Every structure is written in C-alpha cells, then in structure tokens.
Amino acid sequence: MNSDAEQTAYEERIGELEEEIKALLSELDKDQKEHDLSKQEYQERIDVLESQLAEQQNGLKETESGVSQFQLSNEEDFYTQFWFSDGKTDIEEELGFEPGITDWQTFAHEGDDHEGDGGLSISALALDWIRERELDVHMDTEEELAFRTQINYESGIGKVLVLLWGLKDDAVAGTDYLLHFNRTEEKWNLEEVEVRHYCRRSVTEDRAMCN
C-alpha cells in the first residue's frame, strides 16, 4: 500500500471510530432505562475504541515519517518477511549457499530502557525504539524498514515486529526485531526484545549467526 493510500485508510478508520465513540457517549447520556448495557459496559467499550483510535492516529503520523507500518490480522502470517526466499539462484547453487534464518535470540543493546510511557501507544513506543537505534537513518533505495503490530487489548499483550531488509552485508540480508509489550496500570511497557537474521550464505550449526 502506498503512502497516500495508507493515509486515506487511516483517516477513514479514524472518522469511523470517532463517530462510533460519539454514538456511544450519546447513548450513555440517555436515561439508564433506555439502553441495555450498564454504564460500566459502555465505558469499557468506549475505552477499547479510544485505544484503537489512538493507534490509528499514531499510524497516520508514522506513515508521514517514512516508516511503513503493517497491521496484519491474526489469520495472516505475522512473522513472514515477504522479501525472503529459501530458494537458491543459479549463482548461489553454484557457490553452495544455503540461505536461511537464525533462531530468535534475546537482543541486548546498550542503553535499552524497557520502561514504558503511559501516554504512548505501542506504535509510538516502537517508533521511538527504532529511532533511538538509528535504524531509520542508515537507509537508501535498496533497503526497507517496516513494522507490524499485533495487539490483544483484553489480555494487555502486544507485539511489534520490526523488519529491516536489503542490508549491505555479504552475510546478512535482513534482520527482524520482535518487541514484546505488556499493558499494566494503563500504560504499555516494553518487556523484552528478540532478534533474528536472514542469512545469504548459510546459518551456523547452532542457528545463532550467519556464516
């Protein structure tokens, strides 16, 4: 989806959410006898919609920043890097390459702060994390940076998959970072970060690095 189409989609969804919130607030103001839900149930529905609205508003801002965000449904393959293929070209076949992906490992980065900010959504926290590590500034036309979100508001658990592809490295073609979030006391906290690499030549026997 191109940037204009993404922005239009976000704007349309924001409008829909705002109208739905207004309708619920209007119903909540009516006499209690006129509606079936309790005040608490209405408020819970409104809270969920407002959280979704905040995510969409942040998504709209992020499309303007040049970082692509994909929100895939649970039915789709959240973890798939669509640029990667484990098939081999004729040259790779001749050289004996075995392209592959390393296993997920804990990512430890100097200066990592896993404390969340109560005023930020998962998307905003992920974008801050990307910028702090300067993943968004070391790019040119042959590299792609994108991220996908997967959020369960009921359980308070969220994931963001950051995908970096087209690296100028003879061993590593791309890298994924998986950010694990947990919502407590009305704020999202970054609990853990994992990393894996896409290997051009082959993966080490322990599946931890690229050869």
Stockholm file with secondary structure:
# STOCKHOLM 1.0

chainA/1-211         MNSDAEQTAYEERIGELEEEIKALLSELDKDQKEHDLSKQEYQERIDVLESQLAEQQNGLKETESGVSQFQLSNEEDFYTQFWFSDGKTDIEEELGFEPGITDWQTFAHEGDDHEGDGGLSISALALDWIRERELDVHMDTEEELAFRTQINYESGIGKVLVLLWGLKDDAVAGTDYLLHFNRTEEKWNLEEVEVRHYCRRSVTEDRAMCN
#=GR chainA/1-211 SS CCHHHHHHHHHHHHHHHHHHHHHHHHHHHSCGGGCSSCHHHHHHHHHHHHHHHHHHHHHHHHHHHTCEEECCCTTSCTTCCTTCCSCCCHHHHHHTCCCEECCCEECCCTTCCCCCCTTCCHHHHHHHHHHHTTTTTSCCTTCEEEEEEEEETTTTEEEEEEEEECCSCSSEEEEEEEEEEEEETTEEEEEEEEEEEEESSCBCTTSSSBC
#=GC SS_cons         CCHHHHHHHHHHHHHHHHHHHHHHHHHHHSCGGGCSSCHHHHHHHHHHHHHHHHHHHHHHHHHHHTCEEECCCTTSCTTCCTTCCSCCCHHHHHHTCCCEECCCEECCCTTCCCCCCTTCCHHHHHHHHHHHTTTTTSCCTTCEEEEEEEEETTTTEEEEEEEEECCSCSSEEEEEEEEEEEEETTEEEEEEEEEEEEESSCBCTTSSSBC
//
